[in-house]
Amino acid sequence: MHPSDRLKSRLIEANRQEYGRNYEDLRWLSVDGARTAGDRRAGILSDLQGRVKFGCRDTKLDCARLSPGCEICGQGLWSCLFINGKCNCRCFYCPTEQSGVDVPTTQTVQFLKPSDYADYIEKFRFRGVSISGGEPLLTFERSLSYLAAVKKRFGAGVYAWLYTNGTLATRDMLSRLRDAGLDEIRFDIGAVHYSLEKAASAVGIIPHVAVEIPAVPEDLELMKLKIVEMTNAGIDFLNLHQLRLTPHNFNQVVRRNYTFLHGEKVTVLESELAALELIRFAKNSRIDLPVNYCSFVYKDRFQKAAARRRSAAWTKKSHEDVTENGYIRALCLTGDPNALQMQAARFQAAGCDKTLWSVSGDRLSFSARLWPLVKFDGIEGRVSYFEASILPSMTYRNFFVPVSLNRDKQVVVEKMRASRDLALSGEERIFFETQFGRDERKIATDRIDGSDGPEILNFESIVSGLQTYF
């Protein structure tokens, strides 16, 4: 997949706006550098073909043996509770300030009581919960109470894990977390100079023990040794992330002279290459430790799409559909009211579910499932897309649905426009004929960056592959 010039310009301008005058101080990937780095990555991925499992539209590898928590994340059934906003470590790569003991929050919704959070998990049918921060062990009793509330309510029906730098972990703490139902614990050993002491101490207490860290390029050789050490210590999983630049970590990250990549957010080239090299090292060394690269584009595409899909179910109309990318699709026909009534009669004669279409004046809204019955005689097809989000309260700017968690706690799901009305002509029309009609022409749905395909594909599908270098 190669981004169009229009998309590249949009991403570059967004990155420039985020960093302002500091943008020019960054070492951006050059055209020649993109070619060289792309060839290097392609070589690693080619070498890994047949030896690892690529998943989530090839944005994540190795998916052959993911932790249960990572599996649930990939399925979009996971809620992350930020139990506090304070950390006792100062990792150079940390994306946020981590300086205040805040109210437990997820998706901007605050939960003052553990039971409210359990109600939220039940209402939105999550199957996994993680407790993050900050550092959850700084507010250990609070973390324990929210974990216990969830596990008491759902038991094995909800898988729970916790992120920690491990500095405060004691055997008693670990035992109490286990007794409260913690299924998995993930240690950021980058915060403790790669010491495995605390992570190893959790083995045999918490059912699953993982190490989860960003891939730091200058520590590549050290990490190869640590992979062997993790295996010997009984660590179950190693999850690697891509380093990302943020306004908070800017000064710390920039001084390391990394090469930065344009994208939805600014990421570090060498970090991705280091992660892939570590997976190859583990495979070449026949080390039996599952190593998983959780790329930034996986998070940006799949986690966001999952959140959109979950919210969309609450606000979409019966004649609207939810796309793979989590947007609410609103299809309609416009034109002569008589022609629209004839089209409605055609739906009715075919015995279609009456909730799948609606006529209002010069507009006939319909589900894509009825596409094969549509005749474009004197009428025009149009499509628009909406995004739904769970919010703590209504903004009064968009349609919303109040969702009661219990007698005292309520959230809202708000539906906001994500696109303009798009005429269904040319490739847009071909796309719907291909997906829902009888047209034999094909559009590659993974070509969705605006380079060659219709604009609607950005809302319909999730982009395949790792981040494009440019």
Secondary structure, DSSP 8 states (H G I E B T S, - for coil): ----HHHHHHHHHHHHHHHGGGGGGS-B--HHHHHHHHHHHHHHHHHHBTTB--BTTTTEE--TT--HHHHHHHTT-EEEEE--EE-S---TT-SS--EE----EETTEE-SSHHHHHHHHHHTT-SEEEEESS-GGGGHHHHHHHHHHHHHHHGGGSEEEEEE--TT--HHHHHHHHHHT--EEEE-GGGGTT--HHHHHHBTTBSEEEEEEE--GGGHHHHHHHHHHHHHHT--EEEEE--B--TTTHHHHHTTT--EE-SSS-EEHHHHHHHHHHHHHHHHTT--S-EEEE-HHHIIIIIHHHHHHHHHHHH--TT-EE-TTS-EEEEEEEE-HHHHHHHHHHHHHTT--GGGEEEETTEEEE-GGGGGG---SSEEEEEEEEEEEEESS--SSSEEEEEESSSS-EEEEEEEE-S--EE--THHHHHHHHHHSS------TT--SSSSS-TTHHHHS---SS----
